[in-house]
Amino acid sequence: MNGQRGPRDEAYIEAPGPAELHDPLVRREFQKAAIWFGVAIGIGLVVLLAQPILVILGALVITSMLDGGTRLLERILPIGRGWRLGIIILALFGFLTWTVWLTGSQLSAQAAAMQQIIETQIGRISAFASDQGLTATPTDLKSLGNQILGSLGKVTAAVSTVVGAVTSLVMMLVLAIFIAVEPRLYERGIAWMLPMGRRAAFYTTADKMAWTLRRLMAGRMVGMAVEGFGTWILLLLGGVPMAALLGVLTGILAFLPNIGAIISGILIILVGFSAGVDTGLYAVGVYLAVQIIDGYLIVPIVAKRAVDLAPALVLGAQILFGALFGILGLFLADPIVAMIKVFLEERSRQNGAPAQD
């Protein structure tokens, strides 16, 4: 009180405060706090910008397909890359136009009829379950289905709508075309933001990711074609109703490993048994044959050696990404997991540790 120092005051040692940024201790603590603060901001931005980030990742996946088709076309058509890319883009838009025309002109009525068939079959299953002493009713099954579908896309539910899905697809296609025209330009732009000592490692990792995505998407596209057209033709020969619609749905769902096969199998079996027991058993045989050919012949030859992702890991990623980001996250779960796997393997190799499978 009188301005004089006492014994206790003399024992007190002054320590640097938060304003003393020139002090090494304060600078270290400030850097630690800034890192954690930056991580929190990054997580928040990822949640808020989930849909644009997924659109960009989807564009990279489509770019890998365009680039892979361009490289494949070079083997039989030795012309400039721009011309080959133009042929691939025209073929892609031609296929999309054909699919939209087929869906709009021929499959709309079948889709409405299929909904009625599925509801009728669910009612039959419920009645059979009731006869066996189970208490499940069609209302319960419908409520369960609505809960399952409603759980997908809580973060970006707009992506699940038709308008959102079409808009996202158009944005991904446009962005993918721009990137595919000059991929090295964007790769060098990203490398420019990195320190000089890390650029060589970045180029190596980027090349490995691109190669893996090309192989993964090549296997996926071949599998989609085989499952779609194979299911279509075989169901048509067996007299199964709505063979065209089931073939298109099977081909589209083949892009989703594990989950897609389960959904398409349920649809094929339900529609098959709606036409009789014999037709239903034939539909089951067609589904098993197509899945065996794709799973044990096409996937191991085309894609598994390049990616070799564990089925449980892919399924878990699909469930997680589907619940967080909706249908777009569900479709991109497999490529995202593949890119993460390549990044971790390359980082391990560059650090001198052997990569573990």
C-alpha positions as CSV (number, residue, x, y, z in Angstrom):
1,M,0.0,0.0,0.0
2,N,2.9,2.4,0.7
3,G,4.7,1.5,-2.5
4,Q,7.5,-0.4,-0.8
5,R,8.5,-4.0,-1.7
6,G,8.2,-6.6,1.0
7,P,10.0,-10.0,1.3
8,R,7.1,-11.7,-0.4
9,D,7.3,-9.3,-3.3
10,E,11.0,-9.8,-3.7
11,A,10.5,-13.5,-4.0
12,Y,8.0,-13.1,-6.9
13,I,9.6,-13.7,-10.4
14,E,8.2,-11.8,-13.3
15,A,7.0,-14.0,-16.2
16,P,6.2,-12.9,-19.7
17,G,2.6,-12.1,-20.4
18,P,0.4,-12.8,-23.5
19,A,1.6,-9.5,-25.1
20,E,5.3,-10.5,-25.0
21,L,5.3,-12.2,-28.4
22,H,9.1,-11.7,-28.7
23,D,9.5,-14.2,-25.9
24,P,10.2,-17.8,-27.2
25,L,7.9,-19.4,-24.7
26,V,5.0,-17.2,-25.6
27,R,5.6,-17.7,-29.3
28,R,5.5,-21.5,-28.9
29,E,2.3,-21.4,-26.9
30,F,0.8,-19.0,-29.4
31,Q,1.7,-21.3,-32.3
32,K,0.1,-24.2,-30.5
33,A,-3.1,-22.3,-29.9
34,A,-3.1,-21.1,-33.5
35,I,-2.8,-24.7,-34.8
36,W,-5.7,-25.9,-32.7
37,F,-7.7,-22.9,-33.6
38,G,-7.0,-23.5,-37.3
39,V,-8.0,-27.2,-37.0
40,A,-11.3,-26.2,-35.5
41,I,-11.9,-23.6,-38.3
42,G,-10.9,-26.3,-40.9
43,I,-13.4,-28.8,-39.5
44,G,-16.1,-26.1,-39.5
45,L,-15.4,-25.2,-43.1
46,V,-15.5,-28.8,-44.2
47,V,-18.9,-29.2,-42.6
48,L,-20.3,-26.0,-44.1
49,L,-18.7,-26.5,-47.5
50,A,-19.3,-30.3,-47.7
51,Q,-21.4,-30.1,-50.9
52,P,-18.9,-27.9,-52.9
53,I,-16.0,-30.1,-51.7
54,L,-17.8,-33.3,-52.8
55,V,-18.6,-31.7,-56.2
56,I,-14.9,-30.9,-56.7
57,L,-14.0,-34.5,-55.7
58,G,-16.7,-35.8,-58.1
59,A,-15.2,-33.7,-60.9
60,L,-11.8,-35.2,-60.2
61,V,-13.3,-38.7,-60.4
62,I,-15.0,-37.8,-63.8
63,T,-11.7,-36.3,-64.9
64,S,-9.9,-39.6,-64.2
65,M,-12.5,-41.4,-66.4
66,L,-12.1,-38.8,-69.2
67,D,-8.3,-39.0,-69.0
68,G,-8.4,-42.8,-68.9
69,G,-10.6,-43.0,-72.0
70,T,-8.3,-40.6,-73.8
71,R,-5.2,-42.6,-73.0
72,L,-7.0,-45.8,-74.0
73,L,-8.1,-44.3,-77.3
74,E,-4.5,-43.4,-78.1
75,R,-3.7,-47.1,-78.5
76,I,-6.1,-47.4,-81.5
77,L,-6.3,-43.8,-82.7
78,P,-2.9,-42.0,-82.8
79,I,-4.2,-38.4,-83.0
80,G,-3.8,-35.4,-80.8
81,R,-4.9,-35.5,-77.2
82,G,-7.5,-32.7,-77.8
83,W,-9.2,-34.7,-80.6
84,R,-9.2,-37.9,-78.5
85,L,-10.6,-36.0,-75.5
86,G,-13.3,-34.5,-77.7
87,I,-14.4,-37.9,-79.0
88,I,-14.6,-39.2,-75.4
89,I,-16.7,-36.2,-74.3
90,L,-19.1,-36.6,-77.3
91,A,-19.4,-40.3,-76.5
92,L,-20.2,-39.5,-72.9
93,F,-22.9,-36.9,-73.8
94,G,-24.3,-39.3,-76.4
95,F,-24.6,-42.0,-73.7
96,L,-26.3,-39.6,-71.3
97,T,-28.7,-38.4,-74.0
98,W,-29.6,-42.0,-74.8
99,T,-30.1,-42.9,-71.2
100,V,-32.4,-39.8,-70.6
101,W,-34.4,-40.7,-73.7
102,L,-34.7,-44.3,-72.8
103,T,-35.7,-43.4,-69.2
104,G,-38.2,-40.8,-70.3
105,S,-39.8,-42.6,-73.3
106,Q,-39.8,-46.2,-72.3
107,L,-39.1,-46.6,-68.6
108,S,-41.3,-44.1,-66.9
109,A,-44.4,-46.3,-67.0
110,Q,-42.3,-49.3,-65.9
111,A,-41.0,-47.3,-63.0
112,A,-44.5,-46.5,-61.8
113,A,-45.6,-50.1,-62.2
114,M,-42.5,-51.3,-60.4
115,Q,-43.4,-49.3,-57.3
116,Q,-46.8,-51.0,-57.2
117,I,-45.1,-54.4,-57.6
118,I,-42.7,-53.7,-54.8
119,E,-45.5,-52.6,-52.5
120,T,-47.5,-55.8,-53.3
121,Q,-44.5,-58.0,-52.7
122,I,-43.8,-56.3,-49.4
123,G,-47.4,-56.9,-48.4
124,R,-47.0,-60.6,-49.3
125,I,-43.8,-60.9,-47.2
126,S,-45.5,-59.2,-44.3
127,A,-48.5,-61.6,-44.5
128,F,-46.1,-64.6,-44.6
129,A,-44.3,-63.2,-41.6
130,S,-47.6,-62.8,-39.7
131,D,-48.5,-66.4,-40.5
132,Q,-45.2,-67.5,-38.9
133,G,-45.9,-65.5,-35.7
134,L,-44.0,-62.3,-36.5
135,T,-45.8,-59.0,-35.9
136,A,-44.3,-57.0,-38.7
137,T,-46.9,-55.2,-40.8
138,P,-46.7,-53.4,-44.2
139,T,-46.9,-50.1,-42.3
140,D,-44.0,-51.1,-40.1
141,L,-41.9,-52.1,-43.1
142,K,-42.8,-48.8,-44.9
143,S,-42.0,-46.8,-41.7
144,L,-38.6,-48.6,-41.5
145,G,-37.8,-47.9,-45.1
146,N,-38.7,-44.2,-44.6
147,Q,-36.4,-44.0,-41.5
148,I,-33.5,-45.6,-43.4
149,L,-33.9,-43.2,-46.4
150,G,-34.5,-40.3,-44.1
151,S,-31.2,-40.9,-42.2
152,L,-29.2,-40.3,-45.4
153,G,-28.2,-36.8,-46.2
154,K,-28.8,-34.9,-42.9
155,V,-25.9,-32.5,-43.6
156,T,-26.5,-31.9,-47.3
157,A,-30.1,-33.2,-47.9
158,A,-30.5,-31.0,-51.0
159,V,-28.1,-33.2,-52.9
160,S,-30.6,-36.0,-52.6
161,T,-33.3,-34.2,-54.5
162,V,-33.6,-34.5,-58.2
163,V,-32.8,-30.8,-58.9
164,G,-29.8,-30.9,-56.6
165,A,-28.5,-34.1,-58.1
166,V,-28.8,-32.9,-61.7
167,T,-27.3,-29.5,-60.8
168,S,-24.3,-31.2,-59.0
169,L,-23.8,-33.6,-62.0
170,V,-23.8,-30.7,-64.5
171,M,-21.3,-28.8,-62.3
172,M,-19.1,-31.8,-62.0
173,L,-19.1,-32.5,-65.8
174,V,-18.2,-28.9,-66.6
175,L,-15.5,-28.7,-64.0
176,A,-14.1,-32.2,-65.1
177,I,-14.0,-31.1,-68.8
178,F,-12.0,-28.0,-67.9
179,I,-9.5,-30.0,-65.8
180,A,-9.2,-32.8,-68.4
181,V,-8.3,-30.3,-71.1
182,E,-5.1,-29.3,-69.3
183,P,-4.6,-31.3,-66.1
184,R,-0.9,-30.4,-65.7
185,L,-1.8,-26.7,-65.5
186,Y,-3.9,-27.3,-62.3
187,E,-1.4,-29.7,-60.9
188,R,1.4,-27.2,-61.3
189,G,-0.8,-24.5,-59.7
190,I,-1.3,-26.6,-56.6
191,A,2.4,-27.5,-56.5
192,W,3.3,-23.8,-56.7
193,M,1.6,-23.2,-53.3
194,L,3.9,-25.9,-51.7
195,P,7.5,-25.4,-50.5
196,M,10.1,-26.3,-53.2
197,G,11.3,-29.3,-51.2
198,R,7.8,-30.9,-51.2
199,R,6.9,-30.5,-54.8
200,A,8.6,-33.7,-56.1
201,A,6.7,-35.7,-53.5
202,F,3.5,-34.0,-54.5
203,Y,3.9,-34.8,-58.2
204,T,4.7,-38.5,-57.3
205,T,1.6,-38.8,-55.1
206,A,-0.6,-37.0,-57.6
207,D,0.5,-39.3,-60.4
208,K,-0.1,-42.4,-58.3
209,M,-3.6,-41.1,-57.3
210,A,-4.5,-40.4,-60.9
211,W,-3.3,-43.9,-62.0
212,T,-5.3,-45.5,-59.2
213,L,-8.4,-43.6,-60.0
214,R,-8.2,-44.5,-63.7
215,R,-7.9,-48.2,-62.9
216,L,-10.7,-48.0,-60.3
217,M,-13.0,-46.2,-62.6
218,A,-12.1,-48.5,-65.5
219,G,-13.1,-51.5,-63.5
220,R,-16.3,-49.7,-62.3
221,M,-17.3,-48.7,-65.8
222,V,-16.7,-52.2,-67.2
223,G,-18.6,-53.7,-64.3
224,M,-21.5,-51.3,-64.8
225,A,-21.7,-52.2,-68.5
226,V,-21.5,-56.0,-67.9
227,E,-24.1,-55.9,-65.0
228,G,-26.5,-53.6,-66.8
229,F,-26.6,-55.1,-70.2
230,G,-26.1,-58.7,-68.9
231,T,-29.0,-58.3,-66.5
232,W,-31.2,-56.6,-69.2
233,I,-30.6,-59.4,-71.8
234,L,-30.8,-62.4,-69.5
235,L,-34.0,-61.1,-67.8
236,L,-35.5,-60.3,-71.2
237,L,-34.8,-63.9,-72.4
238,G,-36.3,-65.3,-69.3
239,G,-39.5,-63.3,-69.5
240,V,-39.0,-61.3,-66.4
241,P,-41.1,-58.1,-66.3
242,M,-39.4,-54.8,-66.7
243,A,-36.1,-56.2,-67.8
244,A,-35.0,-52.9,-69.3
245,L,-35.6,-50.9,-66.2
246,L,-34.0,-53.5,-64.0
247,G,-31.0,-53.6,-66.3
248,V,-30.6,-49.8,-66.2
249,L,-31.0,-49.7,-62.4
250,T,-28.5,-52.6,-62.0
251,G,-25.9,-50.9,-64.2
252,I,-26.3,-47.6,-62.3
253,L,-26.2,-49.2,-58.9
254,A,-23.1,-51.2,-59.9
255,F,-21.1,-48.0,-59.3
256,L,-21.7,-48.6,-55.6
257,P,-19.8,-51.7,-54.4
258,N,-21.6,-53.9,-51.9
259,I,-24.7,-51.6,-51.3
260,G,-25.6,-51.3,-55.0
261,A,-25.5,-55.1,-55.5
262,I,-27.8,-55.6,-52.5
263,I,-30.3,-53.0,-53.7
264,S,-30.4,-54.3,-57.3
265,G,-30.7,-57.9,-56.1
266,I,-33.7,-57.1,-53.9
267,L,-35.4,-55.3,-56.8
268,I,-34.7,-58.2,-59.3
269,I,-35.9,-60.8,-56.9
270,L,-39.1,-59.0,-55.9
271,V,-40.1,-58.3,-59.5
272,G,-39.1,-61.8,-60.6
273,F,-41.3,-63.5,-58.0
274,S,-44.2,-61.2,-59.0
275,A,-44.4,-63.2,-62.2
276,G,-44.3,-66.6,-60.6
277,V,-42.0,-68.9,-58.6
278,D,-40.2,-70.2,-61.7
279,T,-39.6,-66.7,-63.0
280,G,-38.5,-65.6,-59.5
281,L,-35.9,-68.5,-59.3
282,Y,-34.7,-67.6,-62.8
283,A,-34.2,-64.0,-61.7
284,V,-32.2,-65.2,-58.7
285,G,-30.0,-67.2,-60.9
286,V,-29.5,-64.3,-63.3
287,Y,-28.5,-62.0,-60.4
288,L,-26.1,-64.5,-58.9
289,A,-24.5,-65.2,-62.3
290,V,-24.0,-61.5,-63.1
291,Q,-22.6,-60.8,-59.6
292,I,-20.2,-63.8,-59.8
293,I,-18.9,-62.7,-63.2
294,D,-18.4,-59.1,-62.0
295,G,-17.0,-59.9,-58.6
296,Y,-14.7,-62.8,-59.5
297,L,-13.6,-62.0,-63.0
298,I,-13.9,-58.3,-63.9
299,V,-13.0,-56.6,-60.6
300,P,-9.9,-58.7,-59.9
301,I,-8.6,-58.3,-63.4
302,V,-9.3,-54.6,-64.0
303,A,-9.2,-52.8,-60.6
304,K,-8.4,-54.9,-57.6
305,R,-4.6,-55.0,-58.3
306,A,-4.5,-51.3,-58.4
307,V,-6.6,-50.5,-55.4
308,D,-7.2,-53.7,-53.3
309,L,-9.6,-52.1,-50.8
310,A,-11.1,-54.3,-48.1
311,P,-14.8,-54.8,-48.6
312,A,-15.6,-54.0,-45.0
313,L,-13.6,-50.7,-45.3
314,V,-15.6,-49.7,-48.4
315,L,-18.9,-50.6,-46.9
316,G,-18.1,-48.7,-43.7
317,A,-17.1,-45.6,-45.7
318,Q,-20.3,-45.8,-47.7
319,I,-22.4,-45.9,-44.6
320,L,-20.5,-43.0,-43.0
321,F,-20.4,-40.8,-46.1
322,G,-24.0,-41.6,-47.0
323,A,-25.2,-40.6,-43.6
324,L,-23.2,-37.4,-43.6
325,F,-23.3,-36.2,-47.2
326,G,-26.3,-37.9,-48.8
327,I,-26.3,-39.7,-52.1
328,L,-23.3,-37.8,-53.5
329,G,-21.2,-38.9,-50.5
330,L,-22.4,-42.5,-51.0
331,F,-21.3,-42.5,-54.6
332,L,-17.9,-40.9,-53.9
333,A,-17.0,-43.0,-50.8
334,D,-15.0,-45.6,-52.7
335,P,-12.8,-43.2,-54.7
336,I,-12.2,-41.0,-51.6
337,V,-11.1,-44.1,-49.6
338,A,-8.8,-45.1,-52.5
339,M,-7.2,-41.7,-52.7
340,I,-6.6,-41.6,-48.9
341,K,-5.0,-45.1,-49.1
342,V,-2.7,-44.0,-51.9
343,F,-1.7,-40.8,-50.0
344,L,-0.9,-42.7,-46.8
345,E,1.1,-45.4,-48.7
346,E,3.1,-42.7,-50.6
347,R,3.7,-40.7,-47.4
348,S,4.9,-43.9,-45.6
349,R,7.2,-44.7,-48.6
350,Q,8.6,-41.2,-48.7
351,N,9.3,-41.3,-45.0
352,G,11.3,-44.5,-45.5
353,A,8.9,-46.9,-43.8
354,P,7.5,-49.9,-45.7
355,A,3.9,-49.5,-46.7
356,Q,1.6,-52.0,-45.0
357,D,-1.3,-53.6,-46.9
